[in-house]
């Protein structure tokens, strides 16, 4: 009787089957419960993290009138460096072609760890060609002892997919400046270009094609 009180035994086919102690069963039970809860929480947190990362990947450009944030003299120099408008004698309301051009310019400002990126849209058909219209960007360094430098220049088609901005900025950065995402649209497909800073200028880092609907 004393032996039966210590360990319960059953005989089946000539073999003894010993039941594990109650405390061992309890440990196994709670271990399975803990593993299930841990797996569920991991999946939930992973989904939330992915959703947050996706929503913060890009931000659309916000354009403002260039004359509101950039000195007039700077805009004149930018126009003169990228066009021949200064040679034109055609004037509107007694103003030069350059003066008319800077009134149409727009700028998108992007802050970064190394300074501010000013991306200019000339918004002028005189600076457009078969490859698109000219967009230029200047880095305004945080260090006031350094002069602004041109870091971006590209001819882009101003037509872009519906509900998709022409320019977007990525949350990730290279050499202190964020990468830029550009959406382009053609008759057969749409294209997404990614420009990233290499320490001197923005270079085309990636190009994705999407078939039109």
N, C-alpha and C positions, 0 to 999 in steps of 0.2 A: 504493500500500500504506500509505503514511504517513497519507493522508487516511482510509482505512478504519479504521486503528487509533485515530484520534481520535473519530470518530463513526460508529456503525453505522447504515446506511441501508438501507431496503427500498423497492422500487418496487411500488406497487399502483394500477392504474388510472391510471397517469400521474402520481400524486402521491407525494411522498416522505414517509414516516412516520419521524420521528426518535424513538428511545427516550430517555426522560429518564435523567439520570445515576443511578448506583446510590445515591449519597448522598442524592439527593432522594427516591427510593423508601423508603429507610430512615427518613427524617424523617416521611414520611406514615404509615408503618406504626406507628411509636411514638406518633405523635399520636393515631391511632385507638385504640390500646390505652389511652393515658392518658385519653381522653375516655370510654371505656367504664367504666373503673375509677371515675372521678370521678362519673359518673351513678349507678352502683350504690351508692357510698358515700352520695351525697346522698339517694337514696331510703331507704336503711337508716336513716340518722340522722333523717330526717324522720318515719319511722314510729315510731321510739323516742321522739322528742320529743312526738309527738301522743299516744302511749299514756301517757306520764308525765303530760302535761297533763290528760288525761281522768281519770286515777285520782286526781289531786289537786284536781279541781274542787270537790268537796263532801266534807264530813265529817259524820256523823250526830251528833245531840245526845246528850249524856251527862248524864242527870239524877241529882241527889243530893238528899238531904233538906235542905230550906232551912235548918232550924235548925242544921245542922252548920257552915254557912259564913256565915250572916247573923245579925246581932244580933236578939234577940227583939223589942226595941223597934221596930226597922225593919220587921219583918214585920207587927207589929200596926198600924203606921201605913199600910202598903200595903193591908192588908185593910180598914181603916176608910175609906180614900180610894176604894176601888172596890166597896164593898158596904154594905149596911145591917145586917150581922150584929151590929154593936155595939148595935143597938136591940132585938135579940132577947133574950128572957129565958130561952129554953130552954138548959139547960146539961146537960152529961154529966159524971158523977162530980164534981159540984160546980164545974165549970169553965165559963167563959163560952163563948158561941158563937165569939167571936174566937179565944180560946185553943185551941179545938178545931180551928179553921180553919188556924191557922199550923202545927199539928202535921202537917197533911196536905199542906202546900205543898212543891213541889219546885223546884229551881233548876238552870239550865244556865248555866255560866260560860264566856264566850268572851273571850280576851285579844286586845287590838288595840294599835295604835300610840298611840292617844289615851286608852286606859284599858281597863277590863274591863266587858263587857256581862253583866249578870245578867238572865236571862230566867226569869220565874216562871210556873209552872203551879200554879194554885190547887188542882187535883185535888179539886174540890168541886162537887157538883151545884147548890149554892145560888148559884154564880156562872156558871151555864149558862142559856142561853135557846134560842129557836128558831134563832138563827144560830150556835150553838155555845157553847163555853166560853171564858172570858176568859183571855188570856195577856198579861202586861205585862213590859216590859223597862226596866231602868235602867242608865244609863251611870255607872260609878264612875271619875271622871277620875284620871289619873296625878298630876295636880297636886293635892296635898292641900288646897290653898287653895280649891278649887272643890267645890261640893256636888253629890252625885249628882242626876241629872235623869232623868225618865221620857222614854224615846225610842221606846217601842213599846207599842202596845195594840191588840189585835184579838180578835174572837170567832171561834174556829176549831172545826171539827168534829174531835173527837179520833179519829174513825174515819179510817184511812188505808189505802192499798193494802198488801197483804201484802208483807213483806220490804222495805218502804219506810218509813223513819222519818218521823214527823210533821214534824220540823224537821231541816234540814241547814244547815251554814254553808258559804259559797263561799270559795274561796281569794282571789278578787278582792275589793276593798274600795272604798268611796266615803267621802270625808271622814274617813278613818281607821278606819271600822268596816266589817266584812265584810257582804255581802249575805246575807239569809236565804232559804232555799228551803223552802216549806211544801207538803206533799202532802195533797190532799183527795180524798175518794171519795164519789161519789153512785151512784144506781141505774143511771144510763145511761152515765156516763163518769167519768174521773178528771181532776183539775185540779192543775196545779203553779203555785204563786204565788211570785213573787220580790219580796221587800221589800228596799229599799236605803235607806241613811241619806243625808239631804240636808243635814246639818249641824245640824238641829234635831230631827227625828224620822224614824222609818222610814216610807217611803211605798211603796205598791204600784207596782213598776216594770215588772212583766211578768206575764202570765197565759197559760198554755198549757193547752189542752184535749186530752185523749186519749180516743178511743173505747174503751169497755169491750170486753173479749174475749168 
